[in-house]
Amino acid sequence: MKYFYFYIYIFLQAAVFLIFTSCTFWENHVPEESLEIQLPQWPPADLQKENYPPLSRWLIKIESTGLRNESQSFSFFTNEKSFTLNIEKNVPAAITARPVTISGGKESTFFKAAGMIYPERKIYLTWEGGFLAEIMQRLMQSRRETGLTDAHIKDFLASFNWKKAQDMIDAKITKALAEESGTFYNPWLTDASEIPAKISFGHFKTEDLNNKNCMTLNTDFFEEKILSSFVLENNFIAEKNKVLIKKDVLNLFYSPQDYGIILEGSSEKNLSVRPCNLPIYLEETTTYEKTSGIYNSGNINDYSSVLQRQSAPESK
């Protein structure tokens, strides 16, 4: 009988050990997904293909809530057409790719980023997706700065319907390109500075994605071609000879002659047009970790853009 109790004791000890080790395994085992992410074509295959500056490299930025409750925020450069990213499965992530181009022998960050939000989309970085992906990146960065845990950030991001918002942006752009109204839709001309706060406090409405306080200008008075920082608008400019700007703020465009053009005003009769330098890419460090072509983690200082006005007479 004494051996019977001994064996029961050994059995219970083994059972407790197995339960503990299995729980530890599942706690530490984070399911991952390997994404083969495709970058946009450069130069874009539109009617202004010959007017784009040459590409130096892509600046890739990734913000997510990380693996095993560790915040993940990193950037790297690539000249490839795609890259592989290992990411925690079904955990929100915002991925952007900004073209760093060559203008006047220097690197410039004039053009807006392409992007996507995971897990809603998993393969292609699109120009349509860049705006909302940057909004999510800003939100994750600001939440980390306030000291929120990754678990709270995940819950916060899940409270907003990112897919619906992106579908709305896609539909607005598609409609603008298909219609003969002569008015384009540019998500970067929304009140972008207010959208993160509205999402944070649950005050976001579909109307916040509208282009407010904007006007359409005829480009016939320009002596040369101009390019918008939002790549999808450039085909529209070539076809319609029209461009969308926000009233009473600086609107920067690109001249194929390698300088910037600022448009500012409240109407066509009250419009200032002047040349300027293009935004310069200022790089401080370029460290990143690369393993067998798969980007896992890293750190790179953010870029900064410098817009310097040149002294030149204004034309109205």
N, C-alpha and C positions, 0 to 999 in steps of 0.2 A: 504493500500500500504506500510505503514511504517513497518508492520509486515513481509511483503514479503521480503524487503531488510534485515531485521533482520535475517530471516531464511536463506537467501542466505549467509550472513556473517558467521552464525554458521556452515553452510554446508562447506564453504570454509576452515574454521578453522579446522574442523574435518578431511577434506581431506588431508590438509597439515600435520596434526598430524599422520594420518595413513601412509602416504608416508614416513615420517621421521622414524617412528618406524619400518616399514617393511624393509627399507634400512639398518637400524642399525642391525636388526635381521640377514639379509643375510650377512652383513659384518662380524658379530661375529660368524655366524654358519659355522663351518668348517667340511665338511663331513669326517668321519673317517672310517677306515676299521679295523676289528679285525682279526689278523693273528694268526693261530695256527702253530707255527714253530717247525719243527721236527729236532732234533739234530742227528748227525751221530752215528752209533753204535760204542761202545768201549768195548773191543778191536775190531778193524776192522775184519770183517769176511774174511780174506785172508789167504794165505799160511803161513804167519808169525804170526798168531794169538797168539800163545803161547809165542812169544818173546817180546810182547809189555809190558811196565810197567803198573802197575795199575793206574786207573784214580782217582785223588783226587777230581776234580770239573771242570766244564767248565767256562771259562771266556768269557762272552758275551759282545760284544761292538756294539753300535748302533750309527750311524751318519746319521742325516737327516737335512733337512732345517726347521724342526719343525712345531709346531702348532701356528696358528695366528701370523706368522712372528717372532716367538721366536725360536732362535737356539736350536737345540736339540742334545746333545752329552752326552751319559751316558753309564755306564757299570754296570754289576752285575754278581754274581756267581750263578750257579745252578748245582744240581746233578740230575735233572729230565731229562726225555727223550724228553721233549718238553716244550715250554712256550708260553704264549699268549701275544701278543703285540698289543696295540691300536696305530694306526698310521694314519696320515693324508692321505687320499685316493689319490693314483696316484702321490704322491710327492716323488721324488727320496730319497732312503735310502739305506745305506750299512750296512749289519748285518754280524758279524763274531762270530765264536765260537772257541776258542782255548783250546785244552785239557791241563789242568794243571795236570801233572802226578807225581807219587812218585818214586824217584830214590835215593837210598842210604839214605832213611829216610827223604829226603827233597823234597819239591815241585820243579818241573822243567818245563820250557816252551820250551822244545826242539822241539816239533812238530808244524808244521805250522797250521794256522787256516783253518777251513771250513768256508764257507760263501755264501751269495747270495746278489744280487742287486734287490731291489724292485723299481718299480712294475713289472719288467720283470719276476721275479720269486717270489712265494708267500708262499711256504710251506717248502721246504727242504733246509737245509744248507748242501752244498756238498763240498767235498775236492777240486773238480775242480773249484768251485766258490770262494774259499778263496782269491786267488791272486788278482783278479780284484776288489773284495769287499774292500780289504785293500787299493788298489790304489785309489778308490773313497773316502775312509775315509781320506786318506792323503790330497787329493785335497780339500775336504770340510774344513778340519782343516786349511790348508794353506790359503784358501780364507777368512775364518773368521778372521785370524790373520792380513790380509791386510785391514780389515774393510769393506769388501763387505757386502751388505744387503742380506737377504735370497732370495729376489726376483732376484737379480743378480746371486746368486749361482744357483738357479733353472734354469735360462736361460742358464748359463754356462754348467751345467750338461746335459741339454737337447740338447746341440750342438754336443754331442759325442754319437755315436751309441754303447752303452754298450752291447746291446743284440748281435750284430754282433761280437763284440770282444769276448764275452763269448762263443758264438757258435764256433768260431775259436779255442779257447783253448780246448773246449770239443772235437772237431773233431781231433785235433792233438793228444790228449791223447788216444782217441779211436783207432786211426790209429796205434799209437805206440804199443798199447797192442795187436792189432790184427795181425800185421805184424811179419815176421820172421827176420827182419833186425838186431835185437839185439840192437837197439838204442831207448832209452826212450825219452819222451818229458816232461820237467819239467818247468812250467811257472815261478817258483821262480828263475830259472837260466837265465832268460832273463836279459837285462840291466834295471832292475826294477827301479833303482834310476833315470833313465832318462825319463821313461815313463810319470810320472805326468807332467813334464815340456813340453814334446812334445804334450800331450793332451791340456795343457793350451794354447800353442801358435799355435795350429792347425797344427803341424808338424808330428803328429802320422801317421805311415804307418803300414800296415799289417805285414811287415817284422820285425817290432819292437817286435813282439811276438815270433820270432824265437829264438832258443837256439844258441847263438853265442859264439865263443871261448870256446867251451866245448869239452870234450872227454869221451869216454866210456871205463871203466876199467873192467877187469875180476876180480871177487871176489874170485877166487879159492885160491889165495895166503893167504886169511884171515883164521886164525885158528878157527874162530867162526863166527856166523851170525852177520850181521850188518843191521841196519834199517835207512832208509832215513827220513828226517824231513817231506818230502812230502809223506803222507800216501799211495797214489796211486802207488808210485814207488816200494813199498815193495813187492808186489806180483810179479812184474817184476824181482826184484832182486832174489827172491826165484826160479823163473822159469828159468831165463836166466843166472844166476850167473854173472850178469853184473850190473854196476852202472854208472850213469852219473855224472860228476863233471865239475866245471868251472875251466879253466886253471889259474894257477898262483895266486889263491886266497885260503883262508882257506875254506875247505868244511867239515862241521861237520856232523858226523854220530853217531848213537847210538849203543852201545854194550849191549846185554841182561845181561851182567855182571855189569851193572849199571855204566858205564863210557862212555865218549865220545871218538871218534876217529877222528883225523884231517887228511884229505888227501889234499896234496898240491903239485903241480908240473905242468910241461908243457907236459909231456909224461910219458908213463909207465916206461921208463928207467930213467927218472928224476922225481921221485915221492918220497915225504916224507910222512911217516906214523907214527903218534905219538899219544899217549893217552892224554886225557885232562879231566878236570871236565866238567860236563854238565851245561848248563845255569840254574841258580838258580832263582826261582821266588821270588822277593823281594816285599812284600806287605806292604803298609804303612797304608792305611785306607780301610775299606770295608763297606762303608755306601751306602745303596740304599733303595728306597721306593718300597714297595710291597703291593698291595691292592687286596685281594681276588685272589691271584695267577696271577694277571695281572700286568706286569711291565710297569709303566708309565714314571717315570723319576728317576733321581738319580745322584750320583757322586761317582767316585772311582778313585784314583790315578792310573796312568798307571804303568804297570809292567816294570821292567828293567831286562835284562839278563846279567849275568856276565860270561864271558868265560875266564877261567884261565888255562894257560898252566901248565902242570906238567913237572918237569925236568925229562926227560927220554931220552934214546938214540934213535936217529932216525934210521929207517930201510929203505933201498932203494932196 
